Structures are given as structure tokens and as C-alpha cells.
Amino acid sequence: MQRFCDDLECDPSDIAMLVLAWRLDANAMCEFQRREFMDGCRKLGCESLAQLKQRLPALRREMDDAKSFRSIYLYAFEYARSSEPGQKSLALETAIEMWKLLLVGKFQHLELWSEYLAKETTHAIPRDTWMLLIDFVQMINVDFSSYDDDGAWPVLIDDFVTWAKERLQKKS
């Protein structure tokens, strides 16, 4: 995979690589099966490495489309989990890194969320928490004023809001 990224002149941690994996419908993190690659490139209209390289900016822009973003976000859980066979949840460290990749510029409290997770929990991230976080990010005001304590949020998100409010109040 590193050699492929080098040929594309694209860092493996570039969001374009995750979007490409989504477009290729890759089943395993950091590897493309021949069939996935060939079918995916055909769908992208790319017949050469040079054409695929030219397509990278368009792949990055797909993150700006709400429908594509949501689909990529949902795909990312299974894609990242593929590196941990037999696990139903996503390792905390993996989830944090995926969120940093996916939610940069989209989640005002991404750094705070990452800090909270690193300091306050050691649990793997279940699918429902992963899925509900994107709803939380899209629905909750930056000051948490629209957050409903009695809503059906996972405990991890409830606890984060309490923790974050305290941290933000101390900073003001």
C-alpha cells in the first residue's frame, strides 16, 4: 500500500485514500483486492495511475457532499474494523484516528472529544456509538445548548458533554 501511495504521491493518511477505498468498495484496510481495484477504477473512469492521481482532488471533495460524507463515515467503521478480525467494536485508538481523519473541519469539538476519549475511557467503540456520533456532530450546537440530557445518546456521549461543558466553563 505504501508503494501505491508513493506512486500516487499521496500520503496514506490523506482522506483521499479512505474515499478511494470507499469508491473501490475495499473490504480490508490498507489493501485492495485485484477485483475491487479493477472494478472500482473502471467505475471511476480511470485506466492508468496518472488518471487516478488526477482524480485525487475530486475524491477529497466528495467529503463536502453531505450524502457522500455520511456514506463514507458509515463505511469507515467497517473498513477500520477489518484490521481487527473477529471484533464487533473498534479499538479506541483506531476510532480516535479515524475520527481525526473524517471529522476535521466538521466537528468543532474534535480535539476535546479526542482528549476526553484518551483520558477518560479505555473501552472499544461499538457500532451504535460510532453511528450516533455523526448525528450528534450534525445536530448539537457548538455550546451544547441543543443537547437533550434525556435524549437517546450513548452514555459515552452523555459523559463527554458533561465533561466538555466543565472544561469549557473553566476556560472562559
Accessible surface in RSA format (square Angstrom, percent):
REM  Atomic radii and reference values for relative SASA: ProtOr
REM  Chains: A
REM  Algorithm: Lee & Richards
REM  Probe-radius: 1.40
REM  Slices: 20
REM RES _ NUM      All-atoms   Total-Side   Main-Chain    Non-polar    All polar
REM                ABS   REL    ABS   REL    ABS   REL    ABS   REL    ABS   REL
RES MET A   1    75.05  38.9  27.53  18.2  47.52 113.1  30.70  26.1  44.35  58.8
RES GLN A   2   101.08  56.5  95.18  69.6   5.89  14.0  58.71 125.0  42.36  32.1
RES ARG A   3   191.61  80.5 187.38  95.5   4.24  10.1  70.17  95.9 121.44  73.6
RES PHE A   4    38.43  19.2  33.85  21.0   4.58  11.9  36.57  22.2   1.86   5.3
RES CYS A   5     0.32   0.2   0.32   0.4   0.00   0.0   0.00   0.0   0.32   0.3
RES ASP A   6    83.97  58.8  68.32  68.0  15.65  37.0  28.13  66.2  55.84  55.7
RES ASP A   7    72.88  51.1  55.20  54.9  17.68  41.8  10.83  25.5  62.05  61.9
RES LEU A   8     0.90   0.5   0.00   0.0   0.90   2.3   0.00   0.0   0.90   2.4
RES GLU A   9   133.36  76.6  96.68  73.1  36.67  87.3  41.44  80.2  91.92  75.0
RES CYS A  10     9.20   7.0   0.03   0.0   9.18  21.6   4.61  11.7   4.59   5.0
RES ASP A  11    86.47  60.6  72.78  72.4  13.69  32.4  31.76  74.7  54.71  54.6
RES PRO A  12    61.15  44.6  44.01  40.1  17.14  62.3  44.81  37.0  16.34 101.6
RES SER A  13    78.52  66.3  66.07  88.2  12.44  28.7  49.72 105.9  28.79  40.3
RES ASP A  14    34.71  24.3  23.69  23.6  11.02  26.1  15.14  35.6  19.57  19.5
RES ILE A  15    30.84  17.5  28.27  21.1   2.57   6.2  28.27  20.4   2.57   7.0
RES ALA A  16     0.00   0.0   0.00   0.0   0.00   0.0   0.00   0.0   0.00   0.0
RES MET A  17    13.91   7.2  11.79   7.8   2.11   5.0  12.22  10.4   1.68   2.2
RES LEU A  18     7.97   4.4   4.32   3.1   3.65   9.2   6.70   4.7   1.27   3.4
RES VAL A  19     0.00   0.0   0.00   0.0   0.00   0.0   0.00   0.0   0.00   0.0
RES LEU A  20     0.00   0.0   0.00   0.0   0.00   0.0   0.00   0.0   0.00   0.0
RES ALA A  21     0.00   0.0   0.00   0.0   0.00   0.0   0.00   0.0   0.00   0.0
RES TRP A  22    49.02  19.7  40.22  19.5   8.79  20.6  29.70  15.8  19.32  31.3
RES ARG A  23    91.84  38.6  78.89  40.2  12.95  30.8   7.90  10.8  83.94  50.9
RES LEU A  24     4.70   2.6   0.00   0.0   4.70  11.8   0.40   0.3   4.30  11.6
RES ASP A  25    94.49  66.2  92.32  91.9   2.17   5.1  22.40  52.7  72.09  71.9
RES ALA A  26     2.68   2.5   0.00   0.0   2.68   6.1   0.00   0.0   2.68   7.1
RES ASN A  27   114.98  79.3  98.34  95.0  16.64  40.1  30.29  72.9  84.69  81.9
RES ALA A  28    28.67  26.4  27.76  42.8   0.91   2.1  27.76  39.1   0.91   2.4
RES MET A  29    55.73  28.9  41.21  27.3  14.51  34.6  35.26  30.0  20.46  27.1
RES CYS A  30    78.01  59.0  67.00  74.7  11.01  25.9  20.97  53.1  57.04  61.5
RES GLU A  31    82.41  47.3  78.42  59.3   4.00   9.5  25.33  49.0  57.08  46.6
RES PHE A  32    40.49  20.3  11.65   7.2  28.84  75.0  11.65   7.1  28.84  82.5
RES GLN A  33    96.69  54.1  94.51  69.1   2.18   5.2  34.61  73.7  62.08  47.1
RES ARG A  34   188.60  79.2 175.18  89.3  13.43  32.0  74.41 101.7 114.20  69.2
RES ARG A  35   160.88  67.5 157.27  80.2   3.61   8.6  64.60  88.3  96.28  58.4
RES GLU A  36    20.62  11.8  15.79  11.9   4.83  11.5  19.23  37.2   1.39   1.1
RES PHE A  37    56.30  28.2  56.30  34.9   0.00   0.0  56.30  34.1   0.00   0.0
RES MET A  38    78.35  40.6  76.21  50.4   2.15   5.1  63.79  54.2  14.57  19.3
RES ASP A  39    45.82  32.1  44.68  44.5   1.15   2.7  16.01  37.7  29.81  29.7
RES GLY A  40     2.22   2.7   0.00   N/A   2.22   2.7   1.68   4.6   0.54   1.2
RES CYS A  41    11.85   9.0  11.85  13.2   0.00   0.0   7.96  20.2   3.89   4.2
RES ARG A  42   151.05  63.4 131.50  67.0  19.56  46.6  75.29 102.9  75.76  45.9
RES LYS A  43   168.15  82.0 128.02  78.6  40.13  95.6  87.24  78.5  80.91  86.2
RES LEU A  44    15.27   8.5   1.98   1.4  13.29  33.4   3.55   2.5  11.73  31.6
RES GLY A  45    54.64  67.4   0.00   N/A  54.64  67.4  33.06  90.7  21.58  48.3
RES CYS A  46     9.11   6.9   2.88   3.2   6.23  14.6   0.63   1.6   8.48   9.1
RES GLU A  47   166.16  95.4 127.47  96.4  38.69  92.1  50.19  97.1 115.97  94.7
RES SER A  48    55.75  47.1  40.83  54.5  14.92  34.4  48.03 102.3   7.72  10.8
RES LEU A  49    73.51  40.9  62.72  44.9  10.79  27.1  65.45  46.0   8.06  21.7
RES ALA A  50    65.14  59.9  56.85  87.7   8.29  18.9  61.92  87.2   3.22   8.5
RES GLN A  51    76.52  42.8  72.84  53.2   3.68   8.8  21.10  44.9  55.43  42.0
RES LEU A  52     1.78   1.0   1.78   1.3   0.00   0.0   1.78   1.3   0.00   0.0
RES LYS A  53    76.11  37.1  71.25  43.7   4.86  11.6  45.01  40.5  31.10  33.1
RES GLN A  54   142.89  79.9 118.63  86.7  24.26  57.8  45.44  96.7  97.45  73.9
RES ARG A  55    68.16  28.6  64.83  33.0   3.33   7.9  25.07  34.3  43.10  26.1
RES LEU A  56     7.30   4.1   7.30   5.2   0.00   0.0   7.30   5.1   0.00   0.0
RES PRO A  57    62.52  45.6  60.12  54.8   2.40   8.7  61.81  51.0   0.71   4.4
RES ALA A  58    22.48  20.7  19.60  30.2   2.88   6.6  19.96  28.1   2.53   6.7
RES LEU A  59     0.00   0.0   0.00   0.0   0.00   0.0   0.00   0.0   0.00   0.0
RES ARG A  60    84.90  35.6  78.82  40.2   6.07  14.5  40.87  55.9  44.03  26.7
RES ARG A  61   145.04  60.9 138.92  70.8   6.12  14.6  66.07  90.3  78.96  47.9
RES GLU A  62    23.85  13.7  20.47  15.5   3.38   8.0  20.46  39.6   3.39   2.8
RES MET A  63    14.12   7.3  13.48   8.9   0.64   1.5  13.48  11.5   0.64   0.9
RES ASP A  64   115.01  80.6  84.16  83.8  30.85  72.9  32.10  75.5  82.91  82.7
RES ASP A  65    72.40  50.7  65.51  65.2   6.90  16.3  26.44  62.2  45.97  45.8
RES ALA A  66    80.55  74.1  67.03 103.4  13.52  30.8  73.30 103.2   7.26  19.2
RES LYS A  67   177.28  86.5 166.31 102.0  10.97  26.1 116.96 105.3  60.33  64.3
RES SER A  68    21.26  18.0  19.21  25.6   2.05   4.7   2.05   4.4  19.21  26.9
RES PHE A  69     7.54   3.8   7.54   4.7   0.00   0.0   7.54   4.6   0.00   0.0
RES ARG A  70    84.39  35.4  84.39  43.0   0.00   0.0  41.43  56.6  42.96  26.0
RES SER A  71    46.13  39.0  39.57  52.8   6.56  15.1  21.60  46.0  24.53  34.4
RES ILE A  72     0.00   0.0   0.00   0.0   0.00   0.0   0.00   0.0   0.00   0.0
RES TYR A  73     0.00   0.0   0.00   0.0   0.00   0.0   0.00   0.0   0.00   0.0
RES LEU A  74    62.50  34.8  59.82  42.8   2.68   6.7  60.22  42.3   2.28   6.1
RES TYR A  75    34.97  16.3  26.29  15.0   8.67  22.6  34.20  25.7   0.77   0.9
RES ALA A  76     0.00   0.0   0.00   0.0   0.00   0.0   0.00   0.0   0.00   0.0
RES PHE A  77     0.65   0.3   0.65   0.4   0.00   0.0   0.65   0.4   0.00   0.0
RES GLU A  78    65.10  37.4  60.02  45.4   5.08  12.1  44.29  85.7  20.81  17.0
RES TYR A  79    17.21   8.0  14.39   8.2   2.82   7.3   8.38   6.3   8.82  10.9
RES ALA A  80     0.00   0.0   0.00   0.0   0.00   0.0   0.00   0.0   0.00   0.0
RES ARG A  81    61.37  25.8  59.13  30.1   2.24   5.3   2.76   3.8  58.61  35.5
RES SER A  82    37.39  31.6  10.81  14.4  26.58  61.2  22.56  48.0  14.83  20.8
RES SER A  83    64.66  54.6  31.59  42.2  33.08  76.2  35.41  75.4  29.25  41.0
RES GLU A  84    33.96  19.5  27.69  20.9   6.27  14.9  27.72  53.6   6.24   5.1
RES PRO A  85   116.60  85.0  91.08  83.0  25.53  92.8 100.07  82.6  16.54 102.8
RES GLY A  86    82.26 101.4   0.00   N/A  82.26 101.4  43.59 119.6  38.67  86.6
RES GLN A  87    97.85  54.7  96.19  70.3   1.66   4.0  16.21  34.5  81.65  61.9
RES LYS A  88   180.92  88.3 168.52 103.4  12.40  29.5 113.03 101.7  67.89  72.3
RES SER A  89    29.57  25.0  26.87  35.9   2.71   6.2   6.87  14.6  22.70  31.8
RES LEU A  90     0.00   0.0   0.00   0.0   0.00   0.0   0.00   0.0   0.00   0.0
RES ALA A  91    33.00  30.3  27.30  42.1   5.71  13.0  32.17  45.3   0.84   2.2
RES LEU A  92    13.25   7.4  10.84   7.8   2.42   6.1  10.84   7.6   2.42   6.5
RES GLU A  93   122.89  70.6 120.00  90.8   2.89   6.9  68.71 132.9  54.18  44.2
RES THR A  94    31.60  22.5  26.44  26.8   5.16  12.3  13.14  17.7  18.45  27.9
RES ALA A  95     0.00   0.0   0.00   0.0   0.00   0.0   0.00   0.0   0.00   0.0
RES ILE A  96    16.28   9.3  15.96  11.9   0.32   0.8  16.28  11.7   0.00   0.0
RES GLU A  97   103.20  59.2  97.89  74.1   5.31  12.6  47.32  91.5  55.88  45.6
RES MET A  98     9.19   4.8   9.11   6.0   0.07   0.2   1.22   1.0   7.96  10.6
RES TRP A  99     0.19   0.1   0.19   0.1   0.00   0.0   0.19   0.1   0.00   0.0
RES LYS A 100    95.08  46.4  86.85  53.3   8.23  19.6  44.00  39.6  51.09  54.4
RES LEU A 101    44.27  24.7  36.33  26.0   7.94  20.0  41.29  29.0   2.98   8.0
RES LEU A 102     1.20   0.7   0.00   0.0   1.20   3.0   0.00   0.0   1.20   3.2
RES LEU A 103     0.00   0.0   0.00   0.0   0.00   0.0   0.00   0.0   0.00   0.0
RES VAL A 104   104.54  68.8  94.28  85.4  10.26  24.7  94.44  82.1  10.09  27.4
RES GLY A 105    84.22 103.9   0.00   N/A  84.22 103.9  43.98 120.7  40.24  90.1
RES LYS A 106    74.92  36.6  48.61  29.8  26.31  62.7  32.67  29.4  42.25  45.0
RES PHE A 107    16.18   8.1   8.14   5.0   8.04  20.9   8.99   5.5   7.19  20.6
RES GLN A 108   144.84  81.0 106.59  77.9  38.25  91.1  24.93  53.1 119.91  90.9
RES HIS A 109    20.68  11.3  18.69  13.0   1.98   5.1  15.03  15.5   5.65   6.6
RES LEU A 110    18.31  10.2  17.97  12.9   0.33   0.8  17.97  12.6   0.33   0.9
RES GLU A 111   152.76  87.7 144.83 109.6   7.94  18.9  60.23 116.5  92.53  75.5
RES LEU A 112    14.56   8.1  11.97   8.6   2.59   6.5  12.63   8.9   1.92   5.2
RES TRP A 113     0.32   0.1   0.32   0.2   0.00   0.0   0.32   0.2   0.00   0.0
RES SER A 114    10.21   8.6   8.77  11.7   1.44   3.3   8.57  18.2   1.65   2.3
RES GLU A 115    46.36  26.6  38.99  29.5   7.37  17.6  25.75  49.8  20.62  16.8
RES TYR A 116    12.25   5.7  12.25   7.0   0.00   0.0   3.60   2.7   8.66  10.7
RES LEU A 117     0.08   0.0   0.08   0.1   0.00   0.0   0.08   0.1   0.00   0.0
RES ALA A 118    73.51  67.6  41.71  64.4  31.80  72.3  46.00  64.8  27.51  72.9
RES LYS A 119   133.11  64.9  97.18  59.6  35.94  85.6  71.24  64.1  61.87  65.9
RES GLU A 120    95.10  54.6  62.07  47.0  33.03  78.6   8.61  16.7  86.49  70.6
RES THR A 121    16.13  11.5   6.46   6.5   9.67  23.0   9.91  13.3   6.22   9.4
RES THR A 122   126.12  89.7  99.50 100.9  26.62  63.5  78.21 105.0  47.91  72.4
RES HIS A 123   135.00  73.8 130.23  90.5   4.77  12.2  84.61  87.2  50.39  58.6
RES ALA A 124    46.64  42.9  31.79  49.1  14.85  33.8  32.65  46.0  13.99  37.1
RES ILE A 125     1.13   0.6   1.13   0.8   0.00   0.0   1.13   0.8   0.00   0.0
RES PRO A 126    53.75  39.2  53.38  48.7   0.37   1.4  53.75  44.4   0.00   0.0
RES ARG A 127   111.68  46.9 109.48  55.8   2.20   5.2  46.56  63.6  65.12  39.5
RES ASP A 128    83.15  58.2  76.07  75.7   7.08  16.7  40.12  94.4  43.02  42.9
RES THR A 129     4.98   3.5   4.98   5.0   0.00   0.0   0.00   0.0   4.98   7.5
RES TRP A 130     0.00   0.0   0.00   0.0   0.00   0.0   0.00   0.0   0.00   0.0
RES MET A 131    36.44  18.9  35.80  23.7   0.64   1.5  34.55  29.4   1.88   2.5
RES LEU A 132    55.33  30.8  55.33  39.6   0.00   0.0  55.33  38.9   0.00   0.0
RES LEU A 133     0.00   0.0   0.00   0.0   0.00   0.0   0.00   0.0   0.00   0.0
RES ILE A 134     0.61   0.3   0.61   0.5   0.00   0.0   0.61   0.4   0.00   0.0
RES ASP A 135    36.49  25.6  35.70  35.5   0.79   1.9   7.27  17.1  29.22  29.1
RES PHE A 136     1.99   1.0   1.93   1.2   0.07   0.2   1.93   1.2   0.07   0.2
RES VAL A 137    20.22  13.3   2.51   2.3  17.71  42.7   4.53   3.9  15.69  42.6
RES GLN A 138   101.93  57.0  63.36  46.3  38.57  91.8  36.11  76.9  65.82  49.9
RES MET A 139   123.14  63.8  99.71  66.0  23.44  55.8  87.35  74.3  35.80  47.4
RES ILE A 140    24.68  14.0   7.34   5.5  17.34  41.8   7.94   5.7  16.74  45.4
RES ASN A 141    74.95  51.7  67.22  65.0   7.72  18.6  16.62  40.0  58.32  56.4
RES VAL A 142    79.89  52.6  69.17  62.6  10.71  25.8  73.22  63.6   6.66  18.1
RES ASP A 143    91.75  64.3  72.34  72.0  19.41  45.9  39.99  94.1  51.76  51.6
RES PHE A 144     2.52   1.3   1.32   0.8   1.20   3.1   1.32   0.8   1.20   3.4
RES SER A 145    79.95  67.6  41.87  55.9  38.08  87.7  44.64  95.1  35.31  49.5
RES SER A 146    54.02  45.6  25.22  33.7  28.80  66.3  36.01  76.7  18.00  25.2
RES TYR A 147    19.74   9.2   1.88   1.1  17.86  46.5   1.96   1.5  17.78  21.9
RES ASP A 148    80.86  56.6  74.61  74.3   6.25  14.8  32.48  76.4  48.38  48.3
RES ASP A 149   105.59  74.0  85.85  85.5  19.74  46.7  30.99  72.9  74.60  74.4
RES ASP A 150   135.85  95.2 103.49 103.0  32.35  76.5  32.72  77.0 103.13 102.9
RES GLY A 151    27.00  33.3   0.00   N/A  27.00  33.3  15.53  42.6  11.47  25.7
RES ALA A 152    99.84  91.8  67.55 104.2  32.29  73.5  79.94 112.6  19.90  52.7
RES TRP A 153    34.67  13.9  21.62  10.5  13.06  30.7  16.26   8.7  18.42  29.9
RES PRO A 154    20.68  15.1   7.99   7.3  12.69  46.1  20.30  16.8   0.38   2.3
RES VAL A 155   108.91  71.7 105.00  95.1   3.91   9.4 105.00  91.2   3.91  10.6
RES LEU A 156    33.25  18.5  27.88  19.9   5.36  13.5  30.38  21.3   2.87   7.7
RES ILE A 157     0.00   0.0   0.00   0.0   0.00   0.0   0.00   0.0   0.00   0.0
RES ASP A 158    38.87  27.2  36.59  36.4   2.28   5.4  18.64  43.9  20.23  20.2
RES ASP A 159    69.06  48.4  65.30  65.0   3.76   8.9  13.70  32.2  55.36  55.2
RES PHE A 160     0.00   0.0   0.00   0.0   0.00   0.0   0.00   0.0   0.00   0.0
RES VAL A 161     2.78   1.8   2.78   2.5   0.00   0.0   2.78   2.4   0.00   0.0
RES THR A 162    80.13  57.0  76.53  77.6   3.61   8.6  52.40  70.4  27.73  41.9
RES TRP A 163    38.07  15.3  35.42  17.1   2.64   6.2  27.27  14.5  10.80  17.5
RES ALA A 164     0.00   0.0   0.00   0.0   0.00   0.0   0.00   0.0   0.00   0.0
RES LYS A 165    75.55  36.9  73.50  45.1   2.05   4.9  41.10  37.0  34.44  36.7
RES GLU A 166    93.53  53.7  91.03  68.9   2.50   6.0  33.25  64.3  60.28  49.2
RES ARG A 167    68.17  28.6  66.37  33.8   1.80   4.3  15.71  21.5  52.46  31.8
RES LEU A 168    57.36  31.9  52.77  37.7   4.59  11.5  53.17  37.3   4.19  11.3
RES GLN A 169   135.49  75.8 120.13  87.8  15.36  36.6  41.05  87.4  94.44  71.6
RES LYS A 170   170.68  83.3 135.44  83.1  35.24  83.9  92.83  83.6  77.85  82.9
RES LYS A 171   146.53  71.5 109.04  66.9  37.49  89.3  77.57  69.8  68.97  73.5
RES SER A 172   125.24 105.8  60.72  81.0  64.52 148.6  77.47 165.0  47.77  66.9
END  Absolute sums over single chains surface
CHAIN  1 A     9901.2       8067.4       1833.8       5108.2       4793.0
END  Absolute sums over all chains
TOTAL          9901.2       8067.4       1833.8       5108.2       4793.0
